Every structure is written in structure tokens, then in C-alpha cells.
Amino acid sequence: MVRDILIWPDPRLKEKAKPVARVDRAIQSLVDDLFETMYAAEGVGLAATQIGALDRVVVVDVSPRQQEQKPLALINPVIVSSTGTTTWTEGCLSVPGESEEVERAESVTVQALDREGRRIEIVGAAGLLAVALQHETDHLDGTLFVDHLSALKREVIRRRMKKLKQDIAEGRRPLDEGEDQPAL
């Protein structure tokens, strides 16, 4: 089922997700909803907190840009190591129509559970996959990409998002902004 994506500065996006104790049908259904919602919004990643669920669950699919990658469902993801730095222009499904450069680790290793509850490890993820893993894991801790920006840039974007939310509530403006950057 496609769910509504929270738009920043919705305070629920600042909440920290709780670890999943057991991968059951409810969590698997959440994973399915996250994938459907992410694909419907044409994103490459989505965290449960972005749809108001406080479970440590994310989905990532960078295969359109990194063909060798498969879609990933990660439950209780933990970045266990990172190397290097890179700057990436990031967008976010919770901050539609906006993108800014963010400094991230160049490569990460992540441990998590998959949709079936099996332990998995993604070693040395690089490029868009590394950025998406960091971006989505940030969401689970209540951090958005705008939190990595200067206070001035963040405030400008906050004002635009408040206006966008008002326009949407009044039926004046669609969410489809025609972004060039993949939204995470």
C-alpha cells in the first residue's frame, strides 16, 4: 500500500526509530509498503520514519543508477565502518523539490536483518548506494539531509517547505517537481 510521506518540518521526522525486536508479518508488510511508496514517489530510498512508523526499517533501490545493485530491505541497519569522504548532491522525499550538497563517507559497511530476518552485511558500499545507506540511516535517528546544511540554507528550505505544505493543503500545488537528483 502506498503511504503518505511526511514533509519536513513535520516534527515526527525528528523522532528516533525503535529497534525491531522480531521480523514478523507486520514488519514485512511495512517493508512492502515502504517499497511501494518509494517507487510511487520515484525515490531511491525511504525510511519508516518518513511515513510515520517508528521502526528501524529502511528500503533502498539504486539499481536504476547502479545496475549491479539489487533492492535492499534493511531492518535495524547499523553502519559499522566508513572510509573516506565525498560530497553528493542529495534530495529527499520528505523535502520535495530541494537538493543540496552534503558531505558523507565515501564507503560504508552496514549490518542489518533482511525482510526474512536473516543477518546480512553490505561491505564497502560506494557511490549512490553508500550515500543512500547513510541518508536513510540518518532518518532513523531523526536526522535529515538539511541538518547537514548551514543554518541559513536550512531556514530558507524550511520556509519553502512550509509554503509547499500550505499550498498542498489548499490544493494549489502538486508534489511533482521534476527533480534531476534522485530523492532518498
Secondary structure as UniProt FT lines:
FT   TURN            8..9
FT   HELIX           11..14
FT   HELIX           25..40
FT   TURN            41..42
FT   STRAND          45..47
FT   HELIX           48..51
FT   STRAND          57..60
FT   TURN            63..65
FT   TURN            67..68
FT   STRAND          72..83
FT   STRAND          86..92
FT   TURN            93..94
FT   STRAND          95..104
FT   STRAND          107..113
FT   TURN            115..116
FT   STRAND          119..126
FT   HELIX           127..140
FT   TURN            141..142
FT   HELIX           145..148
FT   HELIX           151..169
FT   TURN            170..171
//
